[in-house]
């Protein structure tokens, strides 16, 4: 399974995958999220292709203290084949290569499947409440 770093030309395919995986929300324009993540050195979108088709993605970023995962999506027809595990491993390696010692992520409260997947990979629920405030309006 070869994990590659995606570029701007992959945006449409990645967004189609995010939509199929139910990850997009109206208040987070996916194109802007994708373009921003592939533009700078502190973030990337990783992907796995099969026969030219993008079948899995994960966005990864580091904030100078921790590494974060976002937009982990596997093609609904290709789940339970190890693609998600491979992408998380690649994202962890990406973070570690930049000096990060911790990977973390947010799972929406109603996404029990994702929580079960991450727990299987050794992640545990942190005793932390995430607070947020929008800065764009
Ligand atoms: C979550 C997701 C990325 C998992 O991808 P996947 O390729 O099917 O996962 P893998 O095949 O790599 O599974 C890795 C391990 O997790 C387990 N697992 C996968 N999905 C699981 C689930 N829904 N419940 C419990 N365990 C699960 C697998 O059995 C496997 O365990 P094993 O290797 O010890 O046998 C995929 O279901 C998905 O795209 N979901 C929709 C998008 C989403 O919710 N993303 C996360 C946002 S926070």
Backbone and ligand atoms as CSV (ligand in chain L), in Angstrom:
chain,resi,resn,atom,element,x,y,z
A,1,UNK,N,N,0.848,-1.187,0.000
A,1,UNK,CA,C,0.000,0.000,0.000
A,1,UNK,C,C,0.885,1.238,0.000
A,2,UNK,N,N,0.820,1.997,-1.051
A,2,UNK,CA,C,1.702,3.166,-1.135
A,2,UNK,C,C,0.920,4.421,-0.788
A,3,UNK,N,N,1.414,5.135,0.210
A,3,UNK,CA,C,0.775,6.392,0.613
A,3,UNK,C,C,1.562,7.529,-0.018
A,4,UNK,N,N,0.848,8.427,-0.692
A,4,UNK,CA,C,1.508,9.559,-1.350
A,4,UNK,C,C,0.956,10.860,-0.790
A,5,UNK,N,N,1.747,11.932,-0.990
A,5,UNK,CA,C,1.260,13.252,-0.609
A,5,UNK,C,C,0.496,13.818,-1.807
A,6,UNK,N,N,-0.717,14.237,-1.595
A,6,UNK,CA,C,-1.541,14.727,-2.698
A,6,UNK,C,C,-1.229,16.187,-3.005
A,7,UNK,N,N,-1.594,16.600,-4.227
A,7,UNK,CA,C,-1.390,17.984,-4.651
A,7,UNK,C,C,-2.713,18.593,-5.104
A,8,UNK,N,N,-2.632,19.835,-5.547
A,8,UNK,CA,C,-3.866,20.565,-5.885
A,8,UNK,C,C,-4.712,19.853,-6.917
A,9,UNK,N,N,-4.064,19.121,-7.831
A,9,UNK,CA,C,-4.805,18.435,-8.892
A,9,UNK,C,C,-5.693,17.319,-8.346
A,10,UNK,N,N,-5.443,16.919,-7.117
A,10,UNK,CA,C,-6.229,15.828,-6.521
A,10,UNK,C,C,-7.452,16.329,-5.760
A,11,UNK,N,N,-7.659,17.639,-5.748
A,11,UNK,CA,C,-8.711,18.204,-4.884
A,11,UNK,C,C,-10.085,17.607,-5.174
A,12,UNK,N,N,-10.480,17.558,-6.445
A,12,UNK,CA,C,-11.839,17.086,-6.758
A,12,UNK,C,C,-12.041,15.648,-6.286
A,13,UNK,N,N,-11.048,14.797,-6.534
A,13,UNK,CA,C,-11.174,13.389,-6.139
A,13,UNK,C,C,-11.226,13.261,-4.619
A,14,UNK,N,N,-10.411,14.047,-3.923
A,14,UNK,CA,C,-10.398,13.975,-2.463
A,14,UNK,C,C,-11.742,14.445,-1.900
A,15,UNK,N,N,-12.251,15.533,-2.446
A,15,UNK,CA,C,-13.519,16.064,-1.930
A,15,UNK,C,C,-14.664,15.083,-2.208
A,16,UNK,N,N,-14.631,14.437,-3.366
A,16,UNK,CA,C,-15.664,13.424,-3.656
A,16,UNK,C,C,-15.621,12.314,-2.613
A,17,UNK,N,N,-14.420,11.944,-2.223
A,17,UNK,CA,C,-14.263,10.892,-1.204
A,17,UNK,C,C,-14.782,11.386,0.155
A,18,UNK,N,N,-14.454,12.622,0.506
A,18,UNK,CA,C,-14.908,13.181,1.792
A,18,UNK,C,C,-16.440,13.232,1.814
A,19,UNK,N,N,-17.023,13.589,0.657
A,19,UNK,CA,C,-18.490,13.646,0.617
A,19,UNK,C,C,-19.074,12.243,0.750
A,20,UNK,N,N,-18.496,11.290,0.057
A,20,UNK,CA,C,-18.995,9.905,0.134
A,20,UNK,C,C,-18.848,9.355,1.550
A,21,UNK,N,N,-17.843,9.849,2.278
A,21,UNK,CA,C,-17.596,9.362,3.638
A,21,UNK,C,C,-18.373,10.176,4.681
A,22,UNK,N,N,-19.138,11.175,4.220
A,22,UNK,CA,C,-19.970,11.961,5.141
A,22,UNK,C,C,-19.176,12.927,6.006
A,23,UNK,N,N,-18.034,13.383,5.514
A,23,UNK,CA,C,-17.170,14.227,6.350
A,23,UNK,C,C,-17.352,15.723,6.120
A,24,UNK,N,N,-17.999,16.107,5.025
A,24,UNK,CA,C,-18.081,17.549,4.749
A,24,UNK,C,C,-19.239,18.175,5.517
A,25,UNK,N,N,-19.056,19.435,5.855
A,25,UNK,CA,C,-20.084,20.215,6.543
A,25,UNK,C,C,-20.150,21.568,5.864
A,26,UNK,N,N,-21.359,22.167,5.787
A,26,UNK,CA,C,-21.519,23.429,5.043
A,26,UNK,C,C,-20.615,24.547,5.551
A,27,UNK,N,N,-20.285,24.524,6.825
A,27,UNK,CA,C,-19.494,25.634,7.377
A,27,UNK,C,C,-17.992,25.430,7.193
A,28,UNK,N,N,-17.575,24.295,6.623
A,28,UNK,CA,C,-16.156,24.047,6.341
A,28,UNK,C,C,-15.993,23.779,4.849
A,29,UNK,N,N,-15.819,24.811,4.027
A,29,UNK,CA,C,-15.712,24.587,2.579
A,29,UNK,C,C,-14.548,23.628,2.283
A,30,UNK,N,N,-14.810,22.456,1.745
A,30,UNK,CA,C,-13.754,21.454,1.611
A,30,UNK,C,C,-12.639,21.860,0.658
A,31,UNK,N,N,-12.991,22.624,-0.380
A,31,UNK,CA,C,-11.964,23.035,-1.350
A,31,UNK,C,C,-10.937,23.956,-0.672
A,32,UNK,N,N,-11.443,24.885,0.119
A,32,UNK,CA,C,-10.530,25.785,0.834
A,32,UNK,C,C,-9.689,24.986,1.832
A,33,UNK,N,N,-10.310,24.038,2.508
A,33,UNK,CA,C,-9.563,23.206,3.464
A,33,UNK,C,C,-8.461,22.433,2.742
A,34,UNK,N,N,-8.812,21.848,1.588
A,34,UNK,CA,C,-7.831,21.050,0.846
A,34,UNK,C,C,-6.678,21.931,0.360
A,35,UNK,N,N,-7.024,23.031,-0.302
A,35,UNK,CA,C,-5.984,23.892,-0.891
A,35,UNK,C,C,-5.029,24.409,0.188
A,36,UNK,N,N,-5.586,24.783,1.323
A,36,UNK,CA,C,-4.752,25.327,2.403
A,36,UNK,C,C,-3.819,24.244,2.942
A,37,UNK,N,N,-4.352,23.030,3.072
A,37,UNK,CA,C,-3.543,21.954,3.658
A,37,UNK,C,C,-2.383,21.547,2.745
A,38,UNK,N,N,-2.588,21.607,1.420
A,38,UNK,CA,C,-1.497,21.179,0.530
A,38,UNK,C,C,-0.531,22.322,0.221
A,39,UNK,N,N,-0.874,23.540,0.639
A,39,UNK,CA,C,-0.057,24.698,0.257
A,39,UNK,C,C,1.159,24.926,1.146
A,40,UNK,N,N,1.063,24.582,2.418
A,40,UNK,CA,C,2.133,24.984,3.331
A,40,UNK,C,C,2.919,23.815,3.884
A,41,UNK,N,N,4.043,24.105,4.552
A,41,UNK,CA,C,4.915,23.041,5.067
A,41,UNK,C,C,4.390,22.377,6.344
A,42,UNK,N,N,3.408,22.990,6.998
A,42,UNK,CA,C,2.945,22.459,8.288
A,42,UNK,C,C,1.761,21.508,8.142
A,43,UNK,N,N,1.392,21.192,6.905
A,43,UNK,CA,C,0.241,20.305,6.704
A,43,UNK,C,C,0.353,19.612,5.354
A,44,UNK,N,N,-0.457,18.562,5.199
A,44,UNK,CA,C,-0.459,17.807,3.943
A,44,UNK,C,C,-1.751,17.008,3.863
A,45,UNK,N,N,-2.082,16.571,2.653
A,45,UNK,CA,C,-3.150,15.590,2.512
A,45,UNK,C,C,-2.512,14.337,1.930
A,46,UNK,N,N,-2.595,13.244,2.677
A,46,UNK,CA,C,-2.023,11.974,2.249
A,46,UNK,C,C,-3.110,11.150,1.575
A,47,UNK,N,N,-2.707,10.315,0.634
A,47,UNK,CA,C,-3.714,9.515,-0.060
A,47,UNK,C,C,-3.174,8.177,-0.518
A,48,UNK,N,N,-4.112,7.273,-0.796
A,48,UNK,CA,C,-3.778,5.965,-1.386
A,48,UNK,C,C,-4.590,5.843,-2.677
A,49,UNK,N,N,-3.878,5.508,-3.759
A,49,UNK,CA,C,-4.564,5.310,-5.035
A,49,UNK,C,C,-4.580,3.826,-5.371
A,50,UNK,N,N,-5.571,3.451,-6.153
A,50,UNK,CA,C,-5.608,2.090,-6.685
A,50,UNK,C,C,-6.022,2.196,-8.138
A,51,UNK,N,N,-5.115,1.833,-9.027
A,51,UNK,CA,C,-5.413,1.917,-10.450
A,51,UNK,C,C,-5.769,3.331,-10.887
A,52,UNK,N,N,-5.152,4.312,-10.284
A,52,UNK,CA,C,-5.402,5.705,-10.658
A,52,UNK,C,C,-6.517,6.348,-9.854
A,53,UNK,N,N,-7.356,5.546,-9.229
A,53,UNK,CA,C,-8.467,6.124,-8.450
A,53,UNK,C,C,-8.036,6.344,-7.004
A,54,UNK,N,N,-8.406,7.500,-6.481
A,54,UNK,CA,C,-8.100,7.795,-5.077
A,54,UNK,C,C,-9.085,7.019,-4.202
A,55,UNK,N,N,-8.571,6.191,-3.308
A,55,UNK,CA,C,-9.472,5.353,-2.497
A,55,UNK,C,C,-9.432,5.703,-1.012
A,56,UNK,N,N,-8.478,6.520,-0.590
A,56,UNK,CA,C,-8.415,6.892,0.821
A,56,UNK,C,C,-7.593,8.161,0.982
A,57,UNK,N,N,-7.967,8.974,1.975
A,57,UNK,CA,C,-7.211,10.201,2.261
A,57,UNK,C,C,-7.116,10.418,3.769
A,58,UNK,N,N,-6.124,11.185,4.159
A,58,UNK,CA,C,-6.065,11.721,5.526
A,58,UNK,C,C,-5.341,13.062,5.451
A,59,UNK,N,N,-5.911,14.069,6.093
A,59,UNK,CA,C,-5.217,15.347,6.211
A,59,UNK,C,C,-4.407,15.295,7.499
A,60,UNK,N,N,-3.209,15.842,7.453
A,60,UNK,CA,C,-2.360,15.845,8.639
A,60,UNK,C,C,-1.726,17.227,8.783
A,61,UNK,N,N,-1.546,17.634,10.021
A,61,UNK,CA,C,-0.923,18.932,10.233
A,61,UNK,C,C,-0.210,18.949,11.562
A,62,UNK,N,N,0.742,19.857,11.696
A,62,UNK,CA,C,1.392,20.002,13.002
A,62,UNK,C,C,1.396,21.479,13.353
A,63,UNK,N,N,1.153,21.737,14.652
A,63,UNK,CA,C,0.973,23.130,15.074
A,63,UNK,C,C,2.152,23.640,15.886
A,64,UNK,N,N,3.272,22.933,15.840
A,64,UNK,CA,C,4.433,23.338,16.607
A,64,UNK,C,C,4.482,22.665,17.960
A,65,UNK,N,N,3.415,21.975,18.315
A,65,UNK,CA,C,3.352,21.285,19.603
A,65,UNK,C,C,2.847,19.863,19.425
A,66,UNK,N,N,1.747,19.726,18.659
A,66,UNK,CA,C,1.160,18.408,18.438
A,66,UNK,C,C,0.840,18.221,16.974
A,67,UNK,N,N,0.604,16.972,16.626
A,67,UNK,CA,C,0.154,16.663,15.277
A,67,UNK,C,C,-1.324,16.313,15.298
A,68,UNK,N,N,-2.024,16.692,14.243
A,68,UNK,CA,C,-3.466,16.484,14.164
A,68,UNK,C,C,-3.853,15.752,12.878
A,69,UNK,N,N,-4.859,14.924,12.983
A,69,UNK,CA,C,-5.401,14.232,11.811
A,69,UNK,C,C,-6.805,14.759,11.534
A,70,UNK,N,N,-7.097,14.907,10.260
A,70,UNK,CA,C,-8.429,15.344,9.827
A,70,UNK,C,C,-8.794,14.581,8.559
A,71,UNK,N,N,-10.054,14.636,8.195
A,71,UNK,CA,C,-10.523,14.121,6.900
A,71,UNK,C,C,-9.973,12.728,6.576
A,72,UNK,N,N,-9.996,11.848,7.574
A,72,UNK,CA,C,-9.646,10.454,7.268
A,72,UNK,C,C,-10.867,9.826,6.595
A,73,UNK,N,N,-10.689,9.414,5.359
A,73,UNK,CA,C,-11.821,8.863,4.595
A,73,UNK,C,C,-11.362,7.698,3.747
A,74,UNK,N,N,-12.097,6.613,3.814
A,74,UNK,CA,C,-11.842,5.458,2.954
A,74,UNK,C,C,-13.084,5.261,2.086
A,75,UNK,N,N,-12.878,5.030,0.812
A,75,UNK,CA,C,-13.969,4.735,-0.118
A,75,UNK,C,C,-14.897,3.698,0.521
A,76,UNK,N,N,-16.205,3.985,0.582
A,76,UNK,CA,C,-17.127,3.046,1.232
A,76,UNK,C,C,-17.024,1.616,0.695
A,77,UNK,N,N,-16.629,1.469,-0.573
A,77,UNK,CA,C,-16.514,0.122,-1.150
A,77,UNK,C,C,-15.206,-0.566,-0.786
A,78,UNK,N,N,-14.313,0.166,-0.092
A,78,UNK,CA,C,-12.975,-0.393,0.186
A,78,UNK,C,C,-12.645,-0.418,1.677
A,79,UNK,N,N,-13.676,-0.439,2.490
A,79,UNK,CA,C,-13.411,-0.426,3.940
A,79,UNK,C,C,-13.034,-1.814,4.442
A,80,UNK,N,N,-12.428,-1.842,5.620
A,80,UNK,CA,C,-12.022,-3.080,6.295
A,80,UNK,C,C,-10.981,-3.861,5.485
A,81,UNK,N,N,-10.178,-3.115,4.711
A,81,UNK,CA,C,-9.061,-3.744,3.988
A,81,UNK,C,C,-7.724,-3.262,4.535
A,82,UNK,N,N,-7.760,-2.435,5.558
A,82,UNK,CA,C,-6.511,-1.944,6.126
A,82,UNK,C,C,-6.065,-0.594,5.596
A,83,UNK,N,N,-6.883,0.030,4.716
A,83,UNK,CA,C,-6.474,1.322,4.144
A,83,UNK,C,C,-6.449,2.414,5.217
A,84,UNK,N,N,-7.453,2.422,6.077
A,84,UNK,CA,C,-7.489,3.421,7.146
A,84,UNK,C,C,-6.296,3.281,8.074
A,85,UNK,N,N,-6.009,2.062,8.457
A,85,UNK,CA,C,-4.853,1.815,9.334
A,85,UNK,C,C,-3.557,2.295,8.669
A,86,UNK,N,N,-3.401,2.012,7.380
A,86,UNK,CA,C,-2.180,2.410,6.663
A,86,UNK,C,C,-2.047,3.922,6.617
A,87,UNK,N,N,-3.156,4.609,6.421
A,87,UNK,CA,C,-3.093,6.071,6.347
A,87,UNK,C,C,-2.788,6.684,7.702
A,88,UNK,N,N,-3.377,6.137,8.754
A,88,UNK,CA,C,-3.077,6.666,10.083
A,88,UNK,C,C,-1.595,6.443,10.400
A,89,UNK,N,N,-1.062,5.281,10.041
A,89,UNK,CA,C,0.375,5.022,10.267
A,89,UNK,C,C,1.227,6.029,9.502
A,90,UNK,N,N,0.828,6.334,8.267
A,90,UNK,CA,C,1.596,7.301,7.467
A,90,UNK,C,C,1.486,8.698,8.065
A,91,UNK,N,N,0.305,9.039,8.555
A,91,UNK,CA,C,0.132,10.358,9.182
A,91,UNK,C,C,0.977,10.449,10.457
A,92,UNK,N,N,1.010,9.386,11.236
A,92,UNK,CA,C,1.838,9.388,12.452
A,92,UNK,C,C,3.322,9.549,12.081
A,93,UNK,N,N,3.748,8.870,11.030
A,93,UNK,CA,C,5.149,8.981,10.590
A,93,UNK,C,C,5.447,10.411,10.124
A,94,UNK,N,N,4.475,11.015,9.440
A,94,UNK,CA,C,4.636,12.403,8.967
A,94,UNK,C,C,4.842,13.325,10.167
A,95,UNK,N,N,4.042,13.134,11.207
A,95,UNK,CA,C,4.142,13.968,12.416
A,95,UNK,C,C,5.481,13.716,13.123
A,96,UNK,N,N,5.829,12.440,13.286
A,96,UNK,CA,C,7.074,12.094,13.986
A,96,UNK,C,C,8.289,12.641,13.249
A,97,UNK,N,N,8.246,12.629,11.933
A,97,UNK,CA,C,9.381,13.126,11.132
A,97,UNK,C,C,9.608,14.614,11.351
A,98,UNK,N,N,8.578,15.308,11.845
A,98,UNK,CA,C,8.697,16.753,12.111
A,98,UNK,C,C,8.864,17.048,13.591
A,99,UNK,N,N,9.186,16.000,14.350
A,99,UNK,CA,C,9.484,16.195,15.769
A,99,UNK,C,C,8.280,16.052,16.686
A,100,UNK,N,N,7.125,15.772,16.128
A,100,UNK,CA,C,5.918,15.644,16.961
A,100,UNK,C,C,5.951,14.349,17.760
A,101,UNK,N,N,5.495,14.419,18.993
A,101,UNK,CA,C,5.503,13.218,19.832
A,101,UNK,C,C,4.087,12.740,20.149
A,102,UNK,N,N,3.084,13.477,19.658
A,102,UNK,CA,C,1.710,13.044,19.923
A,102,UNK,C,C,0.821,13.341,18.717
A,103,UNK,N,N,0.029,12.330,18.357
A,103,UNK,CA,C,-0.972,12.514,17.304
A,103,UNK,C,C,-2.337,12.555,17.962
A,104,UNK,N,N,-3.176,13.457,17.520
A,104,UNK,CA,C,-4.523,13.483,18.067
A,104,UNK,C,C,-5.516,13.950,17.020
A,105,UNK,N,N,-6.770,13.804,17.351
A,105,UNK,CA,C,-7.833,14.094,16.394
A,105,UNK,C,C,-9.133,14.299,17.141
A,106,UNK,N,N,-10.076,14.897,16.465
A,106,UNK,CA,C,-11.410,15.064,17.038
A,106,UNK,C,C,-12.373,14.169,16.263
A,107,UNK,N,N,-13.225,13.486,16.984
A,107,UNK,CA,C,-14.266,12.653,16.369
A,107,UNK,C,C,-15.609,13.237,16.777
A,108,UNK,N,N,-16.476,13.457,15.814
A,108,UNK,CA,C,-17.803,13.990,16.172
A,108,UNK,C,C,-18.507,13.012,17.099
A,109,UNK,N,N,-19.285,13.582,18.015
A,109,UNK,CA,C,-19.904,12.778,19.061
A,109,UNK,C,C,-20.786,11.653,18.549
A,110,UNK,N,N,-21.340,11.808,17.315
A,110,UNK,CA,C,-22.240,10.766,16.805
A,110,UNK,C,C,-21.514,9.755,15.905
A,111,UNK,N,N,-20.189,9.840,15.846
A,111,UNK,CA,C,-19.441,8.948,14.937
A,111,UNK,C,C,-18.789,7.803,15.732
A,112,UNK,N,N,-19.640,6.914,16.230
A,112,UNK,CA,C,-19.137,5.804,17.053
A,112,UNK,C,C,-18.226,4.880,16.248
A,113,UNK,N,N,-18.473,4.741,14.939
A,113,UNK,CA,C,-17.627,3.868,14.108
A,113,UNK,C,C,-16.185,4.369,14.087
A,114,UNK,N,N,-16.033,5.682,13.898
A,114,UNK,CA,C,-14.674,6.233,13.846
A,114,UNK,C,C,-13.989,6.077,15.202
A,115,UNK,N,N,-14.734,6.307,16.265
A,115,UNK,CA,C,-14.140,6.162,17.605
A,115,UNK,C,C,-13.686,4.715,17.810
A,116,UNK,N,N,-14.498,3.753,17.381
A,116,UNK,CA,C,-14.133,2.336,17.543
A,116,UNK,C,C,-12.893,2.000,16.711
A,117,UNK,N,N,-12.839,2.554,15.505
A,117,UNK,CA,C,-11.675,2.346,14.637
A,117,UNK,C,C,-10.404,2.869,15.312
A,118,UNK,N,N,-10.463,4.105,15.807
A,118,UNK,CA,C,-9.270,4.694,16.407
A,118,UNK,C,C,-8.871,3.959,17.688
A,119,UNK,N,N,-9.851,3.521,18.439
A,119,UNK,CA,C,-9.515,2.771,19.658
A,119,UNK,C,C,-8.790,1.477,19.292
A,120,UNK,N,N,-9.213,0.880,18.207
A,120,UNK,CA,C,-8.554,-0.347,17.718
A,120,UNK,C,C,-7.078,-0.074,17.385
A,121,UNK,N,N,-6.815,1.156,16.960
A,121,UNK,CA,C,-5.444,1.532,16.593
A,121,UNK,C,C,-4.644,2.058,17.786
A,122,UNK,N,N,-5.204,1.976,18.987
A,122,UNK,CA,C,-4.437,2.365,20.166
A,122,UNK,C,C,-4.693,3.767,20.664
A,123,UNK,N,N,-5.641,4.461,20.058
A,123,UNK,CA,C,-5.977,5.811,20.525
A,123,UNK,C,C,-6.964,5.687,21.674
A,124,UNK,N,N,-6.859,6.594,22.662
A,124,UNK,CA,C,-7.878,6.577,23.696
A,124,UNK,C,C,-8.475,7.965,23.908
A,125,UNK,N,N,-9.644,7.962,24.521
A,125,UNK,CA,C,-10.368,9.213,24.741
A,125,UNK,C,C,-9.613,10.021,25.788
A,126,UNK,N,N,-9.340,11.288,25.470
A,126,UNK,CA,C,-8.596,12.158,26.374
A,126,UNK,C,C,-9.589,12.901,27.275
A,127,UNK,N,N,-9.172,13.131,28.488
A,127,UNK,CA,C,-10.053,13.828,29.434
A,127,UNK,C,C,-9.944,15.334,29.202
A,128,UNK,N,N,-10.467,15.745,28.049
A,128,UNK,CA,C,-10.314,17.136,27.619
A,128,UNK,C,C,-11.618,17.581,26.954
A,129,UNK,N,N,-12.022,18.794,27.185
A,129,UNK,CA,C,-13.168,19.353,26.469
A,129,UNK,C,C,-12.620,20.300,25.406
A,130,UNK,N,N,-13.088,20.150,24.183
A,130,UNK,CA,C,-12.612,21.023,23.112
A,130,UNK,C,C,-13.511,22.248,23.055
A,131,UNK,N,N,-12.936,23.425,23.178
A,131,UNK,CA,C,-13.680,24.674,23.057
A,131,UNK,C,C,-13.323,25.319,21.726
A,132,UNK,N,N,-14.246,26.025,21.135
A,132,UNK,CA,C,-13.951,26.655,19.855
A,132,UNK,C,C,-14.765,27.917,19.650
A,133,UNK,N,N,-14.274,28.777,18.762
A,133,UNK,CA,C,-15.009,29.996,18.386
A,133,UNK,C,C,-14.650,30.318,16.950
A,134,UNK,N,N,-15.626,30.600,16.126
A,134,UNK,CA,C,-15.341,30.893,14.725
A,134,UNK,C,C,-14.759,32.298,14.601
A,135,UNK,N,N,-13.834,32.460,13.697
A,135,UNK,CA,C,-13.195,33.762,13.499
A,135,UNK,C,C,-13.599,34.391,12.170
A,136,UNK,N,N,-14.504,33.724,11.432
A,136,UNK,CA,C,-14.829,34.189,10.081
A,136,UNK,C,C,-16.237,34.755,9.983
A,137,UNK,N,N,-16.792,35.142,11.082
A,137,UNK,CA,C,-18.114,35.756,10.927
A,137,UNK,C,C,-18.944,35.652,12.150
L,1,LIG,C1,C,-13.123,4.993,9.886
L,1,LIG,C2,C,-12.554,4.509,8.540
L,1,LIG,C3,C,-11.518,5.511,8.050
L,1,LIG,C4,C,-11.888,3.133,8.754
L,1,LIG,O1,O,-11.206,2.754,7.560
L,1,LIG,P1,P,-10.957,1.220,7.161
L,1,LIG,O2,O,-10.027,1.220,6.008
L,1,LIG,O3,O,-12.261,0.543,6.987
L,1,LIG,O4,O,-10.248,0.647,8.461
L,1,LIG,P2,P,-9.166,-0.573,8.497
L,1,LIG,O5,O,-9.599,-1.622,7.540
L,1,LIG,O6,O,-7.795,-0.018,8.317
L,1,LIG,O7,O,-9.382,-1.079,9.983
L,1,LIG,C5,C,-8.353,-1.027,10.974
L,1,LIG,C6,C,-8.867,-1.728,12.201
L,1,LIG,O8,O,-10.012,-1.024,12.710
L,1,LIG,C7,C,-11.127,-1.893,12.750
L,1,LIG,N1,N,-12.310,-1.131,12.348
L,1,LIG,C8,C,-12.520,-0.478,11.190
L,1,LIG,N2,N,-13.738,0.099,11.191
L,1,LIG,C9,C,-14.284,-0.225,12.381
L,1,LIG,C10,C,-15.542,0.053,12.960
L,1,LIG,N3,N,-16.476,0.762,12.308
L,1,LIG,N4,N,-15.807,-0.440,14.193
L,1,LIG,C11,C,-14.894,-1.167,14.859
L,1,LIG,N5,N,-13.651,-1.471,14.356
L,1,LIG,C12,C,-13.374,-1.000,13.126
L,1,LIG,C13,C,-10.845,-2.991,11.752
L,1,LIG,O9,O,-11.544,-4.178,12.061
L,1,LIG,C14,C,-9.348,-3.127,11.884
L,1,LIG,O10,O,-9.021,-3.916,13.000
L,1,LIG,P3,P,-7.856,-5.040,12.900
L,1,LIG,O11,O,-6.835,-4.549,11.916
L,1,LIG,O12,O,-7.324,-5.109,14.261
L,1,LIG,O13,O,-8.572,-6.246,12.417
L,1,LIG,C15,C,-13.679,4.335,7.477
L,1,LIG,O14,O,-14.707,3.524,8.023
L,1,LIG,C16,C,-14.303,5.638,7.017
L,1,LIG,O15,O,-13.859,6.238,6.025
L,1,LIG,N6,N,-15.364,6.084,7.701
L,1,LIG,C17,C,-16.104,7.306,7.317
L,1,LIG,C18,C,-15.299,8.562,7.560
L,1,LIG,C19,C,-14.951,8.786,9.028
L,1,LIG,O16,O,-15.776,8.634,9.913
L,1,LIG,N7,N,-13.680,9.196,9.243
L,1,LIG,C20,C,-13.154,9.490,10.564
L,1,LIG,C21,C,-13.449,10.894,10.932
L,1,LIG,S1,S,-12.913,11.257,12.595
